Amino acid sequence: MAHLASRRTRALTLPVGLALTASLGFLPTGTASAAPSDEPAAAVPADGPELSYVVNTRAGHGTVKQVRKAISKAGGTVVTSYDRIGVVVVHSKNPDFGATIRKVRGVQSAGATRTSPIVPQATKDIGVEQPLTSAQATAAANDAVAGQDPLEPLQWDLPAIKADKAHQKSLGSSKVTVAVIDTGVDDTHPDLAPNFDRRASVNCVSGVPDTTDGAWRPAAGESDHGTHVAGTIAAAKNGVGVTGVAPGVKVSGIKVSTPAGLFYTEAVVCGFVWAAEHGVDVTNSSYYTDPWLFNCKNDPDQGALVEAITRATRYAEGKGVVNVAAAGNSDHDLALDAIEDTTSPDDATPVTRTIDPSECPDIPSMLPGVVTVSATGAKGLKASYSNYGLGVIEVAAPGGDSTVYQTPAPPATSGLILSTLPGGKFGYKAGTSMASPHVAGVAALIRSTHPHASAAGVKALLTHQADATACGAPYDIDGDGTVDAVCEGGKNYNGFYGAGVVDALDAVRR
């Protein structure tokens, strides 16, 4: 799909017809350092817009301490520092701060996390879900059989990955937690409250963890995206609403997006570090890190952002966390050496540039160790919007698609994914945003079955157990006689589906 209303998250709204509109994520208290009291020297320029930076140093308290002094001299104020991974979050009005601090001994890279000044963001709608009507809910409940939650008949995505059969064997362990790094989670929702892990929840929007009660929730008018993702993972099997892929595990909310729906590096780093330090087993990231859709390593600013988030995801993985992320909704072949990006930076005036994804990754989804997920529709084909690419996509899962392209079998009526929405509501969304939480749920079931497995072990089982899916006939999703995307590879591993569609039933078999 060429024109998407928003591309920072991985969800799509598919209204009637063919239009697909894109809609749409921790920090140890002991490692956060208070901002120093030193004022910048008077001679340092301070007439520029206040920007946020990440400064990447050699890990270790001694090095970070020295660099913090240099940051102050360069006109910066330390917001917080993650000494264990050598990432310092800084605010500065010095227009030369980045260039100055990169010359300091111990600094390995540094870059601005945004292109526009730090200002309060106005709330805006980043995608309109399709709410479930009372008539649809009543009809679904009438179709439900013994053992099903009332809306489960509309969830074609569960049998697509054999989750319905898996639930007959196991719902997952309450000792396993999946963190939704996203726009916030409404833990008061009756389908999420039974499984919500408050201790592993936090607001990381500023880059500093805020554990105030409810800080992880979306505020009024903010995106419902994270709540929808959470329901797909772990909505309780409790006779209410929908059923999650792993309805017996815990889910936490790590809020990392501004009211405007922007996911900045300092927030994302905070999210992964917090997850690593608070017993999280799996994280789900259904977004890209703003303001760049792709971050080029040879750019001093963008390269520093890649490095900071890479350190955070590796730190989490080293603590046993399995990081799962959505591939994106631009129908890009991420294995190509040239892709046109017309949307970045998305917090200022975008410019058109041609990038090589191998050198300019989408973060965090294309970082080493992160499980990259493509989306399928109700017919099991690659969703019309889903990014793909041989060597990039690791597994696939249901993300939904327009019913014009892929119509589900009755009693399901929508080709989108039904899940929870704030305020006790339910609704449909589509996107790789919705595919990724299916994989996170299956990873949680694997961890439940194999509680002592390492992150690498869980990921190996995830791909080994996936149902191999061949490329099939030439991909002409709209039936107009023109091939819409080219799938490379064989049945066991290809650019559309990676190792295949994840299998929840195999995940609960010992």
N, C-alpha and C positions, 0 to 999 in steps of 0.2 A: 504494500500500500504506500502510495507516495505522499499523501498529505495527512498528517496526524496532528490533532489539535495540541497534544502534549506528548513529549517523548522522554521526559525525565523519569517517569515510572513505567512499569511494564504491564499496565492494565489497559484494556480497550473497552469502550462502550459501543456495542453494535446495535443501533436502532434498526427499525424496519428497513429492508432494502440492503444495499451493498455497502453502505458507508460504515467504516470502522474508525472511531474516534479514540485516540489514546487517552486514558486517564492514568491511570496507573495500572539496618539497619539498626562496648559498655566499658566502664572505667573504674579501676580499683581505687577505693578511697585512699589507700596507702600510697598510691603512686601519683596522685594529683598534687601538684605543688602550688602554693599560693603565689599570687603575683607579687613581684618585688616592689618595694616602696620607692626605689630609686627613680627620680625624675630624669627624663632625657636631658642631655646637655643642651644649653640654650642655642649653641651654634648649629645643632642638628635641624635640618628643615622639617617643619611640621605643618606645611601649608597644603598638603595633598589631602585627598579623601581618605577617611579611615578605612583601611582594609584589614582583612584577616589573613594570616600567613601560617604555614606549617614550616618549621625549621627542623630538619633531620640531622641529628648528630650521631657520633659514635655512642653506643649505649653505655650507660654507667652514670652514676650520680655525679662523680667528679667532673666529667666532661660537660654534662648538662649544666652544672653550676657555673663553670667558666663561660659557657656560651650565653647563659642568662645575663651575665654581666655585660657581655658584648652587645646583647640585644638591647639592653637599657641604654647603652652609649649610642646605639644606632637609632634611638628614638622609638623603640618598641616597648610594649608592655606585655609581660607574660600573662596569659590567661590561665593556662595550666600546662603541665609538662608530664609526659609519660616516660619516666626515666628508664623503665625496663626495655622499652623499644626505641628510645632516643628520639622521640617526637615532641616538639614544643609548639604550642599554639600561641600565636602572638597577634596583637593588634598594633597598628602603627599608622600615623599620618605622614610619615616621611616618604615622599615619592621615590626616594632612592634606597629604601630599606632593604628590598630584596637583593639588589646588586651589592650593597654594602655588607650584609650579613653573610653572603656566600663566600666572601673573602676571609672570613674568620676561621682560625684554626679550630678544628673539631667539627665544623659544619660541613656536612656532606652534600646537602642540597637544601634549597629553601624556595618557597613559591607562594604567591597569593592564591588563596582558595576561591576568590571571586574577582569579578571584573568591575563590580559596582560597589559603591560605598556601603558600609554597615549602617543600615537604616531599618526602622520597623517596617515589616512587610505587610501589605494589605492582603486580606484574605481573598482568594479567588477560587472559583469553581474549576477544578482540574479534571472533571469528568463526571458525567451524570450516569449513575447506575440505573438499571431498570428494576424498579421495586416490584416485589411480588404482591399481587392483588389478593384480597380476601377470597375472591371466587377461586383463584388458582390454588390458594392454600387449602381451601375446603375440598376441592376436587382431588388434590394430591393426597390428603388425609384419607379420603374414601378409597384410594387405590393402595394405601399402605397395607402390608401384610404383617403378621405377627413378627415382632422383633425389629421392625423398622420404625424409625422416627417419622413423624407425620409428613415431612416434606421430602423424605428420602426417595420416593418414586420419581421425583423430578431431577435427581442427581445421577444422570447417566454417566458421569465421570467416575463414580465409585466402582461399578462393575467393569468399566474400561480398564482399570488397573487391578481388578479382582479384590478390591477392598471389602466389598460386601462378604465375600467368602472368607477373607482374612479375619473379619470380625467374629466369625463363628468359632475361631480358634483363640484369638487374642485381640484385645482392644488397645494393647500397648501398656507400658508400665508407668505408674504415677511417679516413679523415681527419675523419669526422663523428661527434660524440659527443652522445648523448641522456642527460641527467641525470634520474634517477628521484628526485625530491624526495619522500621517503616514510618508511617505517618501517625502512629499511635493506635492503641487498642482499647476499645470500650469494654473493660472487664466487668461492667455491671450487666452486660447482656446475659440473659438467662441461659443461653447455650454456651457461653464462655466462662461465666463465673465459677462453675464447679471445677474447672481445670486450670484456673488462672494462678500463675506463680508470681506473687507480688514481690518476693525477695529478689527475683531476677529481673524486675522491671524498673525502668528509669526514663527520665527525659534527658537526652544528650544534645539537644538542639544547639545550645551555646558552645558545645565542646567540653563542657564541665557537667558531670552527672548531677541531676536534680532528683532526689528521691522523695520529694514532697508527695504525700498521698494523692494519687490520681494524676500526677504530672505526666504520666505516660499516655493518658487518654487524649483523643482528638478534641480540641475545643469546639464550641458551637460554630458551625460554618466551615470547619476544616475538613480535610479529606477523610472519607470513610474507608479508604483503601486498606489500611492496616488491619482494621476490624474484619474486613472481608477475607483477607489472607489468613488471619488467625482462625477463622471458622473452618476454612478448608483443611487446615492442619488438625485441629483438635476440638471442634464443636462436640460437646458431650452427647453420648448416646443415652439420653435421659427422658425420652418421650416428648421432647420439645424440639420443634423446628427441624434443622438439618443434622447430618452426621459428618464428623470430620474423618479424614483418612486414618488418623490415630486417636480415636476418641477417648482413650484411657491415659494419654500422656498429658503433661502440663504444658501450658503455653504462656509466654511472657511478652510484654510489650516494651520495646526500646524505641522511643520516639526520636527520630533524627531529622525530620523535615520541618522547615519554617512554616508559618501560616500560609505562605504563598506556594508551598509544596516544593521547595528547593532543598536538595540534599547536599550540604556542603561537607568538605573533607574533614574538618575538625569534628563535626557531629558523627560522621561515619567511623572515624578512628575511635572516638569515645565509645561508640556502640559495640564494636568488636572487642575492645579491651575489657569493657564491662562484662560482656558475655563470657570471655575467657576467665574472668575472676569470680564469677558468680554461679558456677555449676551448670552452665548451659551445655547441652549436648549437641544441638543443631541450631544453626542460624539460617534464616531465610531473608534474602535481599532481593526485592522485586522493584528495583529502581536503578538509575545510573547516577553517578556522583556529579553534581553540577559544579561549574557551569558548562563543562565540555562533554559532549556526547562521547567523544574519543579524546584521550589525553596523550599527547605526543611526548615521548621520553626525551627527545632532543630539545624540547622547549624548557627553559629553566624553571618556569612556574609549573607547567603541567607535569614535567618530569618529577618534581618534588611531591606533587599530589599522588602520583602513581607510587612513589617510594613510601610515602607515609601510610597509605592504605594497605600496601603490600606487607609492610611490617606488622600492621594490626591484624590482618587475616592470618599471617603466618604464626603470630603469637597465639591467636585463638586456636589454630589447628594444633600447635604444640601442646596446648592444654587439653587436647582431645576433642575439640569442637569440629563438627562437620559443617562447612560453609556451603550453602546452596544458593544459587543466584539465577535470575531470569536472563535470557539471552537478548531480549529486546524485540520491538514490534515494527521494525522498519523494512522487513522482507529483504535484509541485506545478506549477502554471502560473505560471512566474516573471514573466509579463507582466501578471499581475493587480496591482491596487493595494492588495490586502489579502490577507495570508496569515497563518494562525494558527501561531505557533511555540510548541510546548509543551515543548521540550527544552532550552532555554537558561536559565541557564548550565549546561553539562554537567559542570563541576567543583565544583558546589555544588548547592543545591536549585533545580531549574528552576521558572520561573514561566510562566504562560500570557500571551502578548502577541500583539497583532495588528500586523503590520508591512507596510510598502510596500517591496517588493524594490528599487524604483528608488531609494529613499532608504536602504534597509538591505540592502546587497548581501551575498551569500555570497562570502567572500574566500578564495582569490584568483580563483575561477572567474568571477565577474561583474565583475571589474575591467576598465577600458578596455584594449584591446590583447590581452587573454588570449583564446585560442580556446576557446570553451565547447562541450562535446561532450555530446550525448544518446546513449542506448544503444538498439540494436535487438536483436531476437532472431533465432533461426534461420530464421524465415519473412520476415525483413526488416521486420517491423512494430516500432513503438516498443515497447521493453520495458515490461512492466506497471508497473514501479517508477520508470521514468526521469522526472526532471523535464523540463520542456519550456517553450516560451514564444516567441511571435513577437517577433523583435527581440533575443532573448537567445541562443538556440541558433544556432551558426554552421554546424556540420556534425554528422553522426551517424556511428556506427560500431558494430560488433558488441560487445555487452556481455553477451549471454546472457540467458536467461529460462527459466522453468519449462517443462519439456517438455509439461506439461499445456496450456500456452498456445501454445508454438511448438516443434514437434518437428523436429529436423534430419533431413536425408536420410541414409540409410545410406552408408557404414559408421559414421558418427558416431552415437553413442547418447545423448549428453547435450546438453541445450540450453545448458549453461554453457560457459565458456571454459577450455580446458586450457592450463596453463603450468607453469613451474618453481616448485618449493618448496624451502626450505632443506634441506640434507643430501642433495642429489642426487636429491630426490624430484620427483614431478609430481602435479598435482591440479587440480581444477576450482573456479572461482569465477565469480560474476556480479556485475554492477553497472556503473554508469557509470565506476567505477574501472577496469574492464576495457575499456571503450569508448575512453577517453581515450588509453591507450597505443597502440591501433591508429592513432589520428590522429597521435600523436607519431612513430610508425614511418613513416607515409606522409610526414610533414613531413621526416623524415631522408632519405628517398629523394629528395624534391624537392631538398633541399640538396645531396645527392650529385650529382644531375643538373645543378644550377645552383649550383656552389660559391660563386659571387660574388654570389648574390641576397641582398638585404637581408631582414630579418625581415618587413617589409611585403610584399616581393615573394613570399616563400615562402607567406605567408598568403593572398595573392591567388591564387596558383596552386592552393593547397589547396582553396579554395572554388570557383574556376573549373573545376577538374577533377572536382569531386565529381559523382556521378551524381544528378541531380535526382530527388527522390522525392515523389510527390504524397501528399496527406493520405489519399486513398482513401475507403473507406466509413466511415460513423460508427464510432468506435473503441469496440468492445465486446469487449475482450480475453478476458473470461471467458465470453462467450456467454450471459449471463443476460438479455439483452434491454434492459439499461440501458447507456447511453453512459458509458464510464469516463473519458474525457478528450476535450476538444474541440480539434481541430487547426485553426488559423487560417492563412490564406495560400494561395498558389497552388502549382503544381507546382515552380516554380523556387526558391521560398523560402517556408518555412512554419515554424510553431512546433514541430512534431515533429522535423523533420529539417534545419532550416536550409537551407543551399544543397544539401544532399543527403548521401548516403553517400560517404565518401572513396574514391578510386580509386587503388590502388597502381600499376596498370599505366600509367595516364597519367603518374604521377609519375616513371617511369623513361624515358619517351619524350622525346626532345629536341625 
